[in-house]
């Protein structure tokens, strides 16, 4: 579909679109037109990625001055999915611009995402009459079109870690990311390559990096869309390193797709984001946890073992400095002179590229950058007391010993031991005890990086704990003044293992706006979008910005495909809840078990159950085993359990899907905030029901959380209860949202806790869930909920009415006409309650959609055919 949206020529790669897709793209365009930021909540399974890519690439085509599209995802599978969608979008645009008949191009497109009702075993796929032979499906890699990808020589790239991009067989034998980085650095560092040039064959270098340096540095990547697999294949074909090739090529790309960290974490953001144009459009997809990611990017955690290893690393450095002083003192003198000259951008040192020294700007030599934001890096000479290598090592030893002493005091304390201090207070204590000033601490990370380069250290993983200490010191001193946006928290037992004693020191960032503020200030448009942003009005406070557009969209549907149920009582009328005072009640455990057994007897396919924590999941599993509940469940379905081990969980997921494919179905017991709740979809028969046992609140006795709540209350006037409810309900919404992935999909969302009946809880659910949460589906007993479950499954398992299904698809002209009628029909009632009616007539049938735009109601009710 090629259509006009308020003057913008939009290339949408599917024949028709949903109403919410049209409204979503319209809101997105409004934000781009105003050069502002936006918050957009889009229902799951409604083609959000296709809308984003179609609208923004069309906007780039119409406004070339707007720069790059930077699309940030959370995981590698999400990145691959975005690249596949991008190929489809650009291929459609290229064929439209090449002069093909738009109607013919649309007829050649794949069916609208999600696919039509052919998923139903009782439906038949409709055949489309196409006048000409359809072209081959769009593919990754170099574009075969003479006009390039998208008809305008578009270059779309994705960037990930070496572990996901390296093609060297020896390097890829390493399994851990840091070991892969070190193996790569040992073959590509400037001093390694210099040694090989001086004495060929003396050391092993990377033939792919050498090929890239010889031929690829001055080359230009051809137009096309390159995902990770395509980049690896292209690198093998050319004999070039795909990792460094991509890092160089991002300056010429039109569209970049990579992880959040490349924009938010200063350690890696400086590597790629410094060259991005200010006019670029930044998209954070699945951004419901964006505030937590911002906080993690600027937080540091060190335990007692880490301090011991940091001390050993300093001893190693001391020996290496002494050795270099005896054998090649000129290198240390050159480094000293560069430190006197001062620091340059991003904490790298000038003079490093002088003859005989390791070039500071060589991408193969540098590890992670400083955690300090670029705007806060001190651009001045390094203090004299840490310029000489031996003085710096002694300085760091004194710091490490002080941190050990502080942890020992906390560990031996008899009054609970936990200490929480502001950075200013911690620095005052440090100065009193050690006479170390704050200013040299600001340079610790950059000074350590310089020393490691001078000593030509390749195996940086041996110095990870020392890096953490330097990171801690730099952040602590840099952000100690003004508002206390950090807290130093020392705990005698920071281990999650019961009975283990592991003292821990944390520098906890409390202000999530700190990491993202440079993006809002630098780039004209930042798009924050997800299926679960409700309540959407809290994000501007947490991230400290003013969105030009903030919208939450409801779901258009031809049938009530979602059935949310709030179960507050067991069949014996005992209230069920995972509140601390109730969770160990045997009546609650028994009723939860009976509910699970009854649902397994009623639901023929996959069931996913989420618990509030790993410990509670383990407690329930043990209790159910003793009570015989697990045996009853296993008679109906196989049981799989999420663990903290990633490989075990991945294997369990694979076998769970196999069990569902076998026809009997299965049960997957998992944890809210765990791996399964983020990014794993349970569409179709893999998830006919999601059960949420309890409200997934954070651990309210966490000292980091307590410090953050106090900060939010003091500086943003966000009440403790408001934030805790907001955080719990967004996690709950993320869990239950796994079950519905298309218009033809259907699923149950069962909230098994009496607290969900409260208005302050259920009103924080997304609009597209609330629109299906009728009064009759709240405050249910478990037996009534099972009855509703059976009724819902009988209704949804019927063959899909293709005529009704087609009514949720519209042309752009139909939606424009409906919008005009809606605007004319709107009227304002008491209390600002806005109600509108929109009608569209097609084929003698009229679709009437009731629109409710009140703050506490659903926006769109299922269409009614008249």
ABEGO torsion letter per residue (X at the ends): XBBBBGGBBBBBABABBBAAAAAAAAAAAAAAAAGBBBBBBBBBGAGAAAAAAAAAAAAAAABAAAEBBBBBBABAAAAAAAAAAAAAAAAAAAAAAAGBBAAAAAAABBBBOBBBAAABAABBBBBBBBABBBBBBBBBEBBABAAEBGGAGBBBBBBBBAAAABABAAAAABABAAAAAAAAAAAABAAAAAAAAABBGABBBBAAAAAAAAAAAABBBBBEBBBAAAAAAAAAAAGBBAAAAAAAAAAABABBBBBAAAAABAAAAAAAAAABBAABBBBBBGAAAAAAAAAAAABBBBBAAAAAAAAAAAAAAAAAAAAAAAABAAAAAAAAAAAAAEBBBGGBBBGAABBGBBBAABAAABBBBBABBAAABBBBBBBAAAABAAAAAAAAAAAAAAAAAAAAAAAABAAGGBBBBBAAAAAAAAAAAAGBBAAAAAAAAAAAAAAAAAAGBABAAAAAAAAAAAAAAAAAAAAABEBBABBBBBBABABABBGBBBBBBBBBBABAAAAAAAAAAABABBBBBBABAOBAAAAAAAAGBBBABBBBBBBBBABBABBBBBBABBAAGBBBBABAAAAABAAAAAAAAAAAAAAAAABABBBBBBBABAAAAAAAAAAAAAAGAAAAAAAABBBBBBBABAAAAAAAAAAAAAAAAAGAEBBBBBBBGBAAABGBBBBEAABABBBBBEBBBBBAABAAAAAAAAAAAAAAGBBAAAAAAAAAAAAAAAAAAAABABAABBBBBBBBBAAAABAAAAAABBAAAAAABBAAABGBBAAAAAAAAAAAAAAAABBBBAAAAAAABBBAAAAAAAAAAAAAABBBBBGGBBBBBBBBBBGGBBBBBBBBABAABBABBBBBBX
